[in-house]
Amino acid sequence: MQYNKLGHSGLLVSQFALGTVPFAGKAGFEKTGNVDAKEARRFIDIALDYGVNMIDTADLYSMGGAEQVVGDALGDKRDSVILTSKARSPLGDDPNHSGASRYHLIRACEASLRRLKTDHIDLYQIHNWDGVTPVEETLRALEDLVKSGKIRYFGTSNYTAWQMMKTLGCAEKYNLLKPISQQIYYTPESREAEYELLPMARDQDIGTLVWGPLGEGLLTGTVRRNVKTPESSRQGNGWPEPYVHDMEHAYNVIDVLAEVGSELDASVAQVCLAWLATRPGITSLLIGNRTEAHLRDNLAAVDLVLSDEQRQKIEQVTRPAPQYPYWHRFTSGMDRLDAAEKPFLDEHRQTIDNRKDLSIK
């Protein structure tokens, strides 16, 4: 297992981490799984054996149920893991039981601590942007939670790049602690994060944790062209995520992942995870499984090595179209690329150059 520094902190986290969306499976999360504390304890033991040192959860998952399962399952292994959780999501009809206000965050943190059966959370994340609460209020509440010992670090989840920069700017202005990480959705089928989020994180030394790296079950191998998706899978039971822009493109992505998998005697899921782990700026991939077999299959991707040719094959078929202003920078001959964005722009440039070559012919 490889360990990466999480942003501008000194915290080292495993390249793969254990996600807990399938834990509990209630209060709207029934279709994601129903892993109980006994099974979760088994999952944690397996993950630790592979070198995983981080477990990620949230108060939203099963409306606190996932945290409860994690707390029951961890037991004396609490100090063996970096424990992360999230807050901000609506947890009831009361309008103040939502958001990133001081009122809600401190209450939510204390409730999470009780469910997790611990005295501190190692990484506490704002689950989504709050467009009502002033950023300064959120940052001061988080800093107070750090000073009180209830959390060690904090980060964000599902922010846009401008929202993160506004947060970092506010912290700089008032000399407050800064978030060390972002948790985002990023898969071979959905690479929008490369436009702004990943370059921002590389530039600002923000760690990037990837949720749903297998596309919420889309890229596990159960979804295939002209094949009925099993109803026992998340993508076959009506789970609403992810939003797929172009299903034909998704099938093309799955086809190439399967092709590389056949070359390496590896599963589609393993190839997907192995490719993502090598992408610029990725700190850790969060894998959440409903069965021990799937967990072991996913964790085995730690040892899967793709050749340069295989990585490029996947990159080319999954590459997003250059958007403005990126295509304009190339067509107008702009130079001086920033190191934080260069890996992604170099791939865009290939698309532009290939288009030019075809038009000349």
Stockholm file with secondary structure:
# STOCKHOLM 1.0

chainA/1-361         MQYNKLGHSGLLVSQFALGTVPFAGKAGFEKTGNVDAKEARRFIDIALDYGVNMIDTADLYSMGGAEQVVGDALGDKRDSVILTSKARSPLGDDPNHSGASRYHLIRACEASLRRLKTDHIDLYQIHNWDGVTPVEETLRALEDLVKSGKIRYFGTSNYTAWQMMKTLGCAEKYNLLKPISQQIYYTPESREAEYELLPMARDQDIGTLVWGPLGEGLLTGTVRRNVKTPESSRQGNGWPEPYVHDMEHAYNVIDVLAEVGSELDASVAQVCLAWLATRPGITSLLIGNRTEAHLRDNLAAVDLVLSDEQRQKIEQVTRPAPQYPYWHRFTSGMDRLDAAEKPFLDEHRQTIDNRKDLSIK
#=GR chainA/1-361 SS CCEEECTTSSCEEESEEEECTTBSCCTTCGGGCCBCHHHHHHHHHHHHHTTCCEEECCSTGGGGHHHHHHHHHHGGGGGGSEEEEEECSCCSSSTTSSSSCHHHHHHHHHHHHHHHTSSCEEEEEECSCCSSSCHHHHHHHHHHHHHTTSEEEEEEESCCHHHHHHHHHHHHHHTCCCCCEEEEECCSSCCGGGTTHHHHHHHHTCEEEEECTTGGGTTSSSCCTTSCCCTTSGGGTTCCCCCCSCHHHHHHHHHHHHHHHHHHTCCHHHHHHHHHHTSTTCCEEEECCSSHHHHHHHHGGGGCCCCHHHHHHHHHHHCCCCCTTHHHHHHTTCCCCCTTTHHHHHHHHHHHHHHHHHHHC
#=GC SS_cons         CCEEECTTSSCEEESEEEECTTBSCCTTCGGGCCBCHHHHHHHHHHHHHTTCCEEECCSTGGGGHHHHHHHHHHGGGGGGSEEEEEECSCCSSSTTSSSSCHHHHHHHHHHHHHHHTSSCEEEEEECSCCSSSCHHHHHHHHHHHHHTTSEEEEEEESCCHHHHHHHHHHHHHHTCCCCCEEEEECCSSCCGGGTTHHHHHHHHTCEEEEECTTGGGTTSSSCCTTSCCCTTSGGGTTCCCCCCSCHHHHHHHHHHHHHHHHHHTCCHHHHHHHHHHTSTTCCEEEECCSSHHHHHHHHGGGGCCCCHHHHHHHHHHHCCCCCTTHHHHHHTTCCCCCTTTHHHHHHHHHHHHHHHHHHHC
//
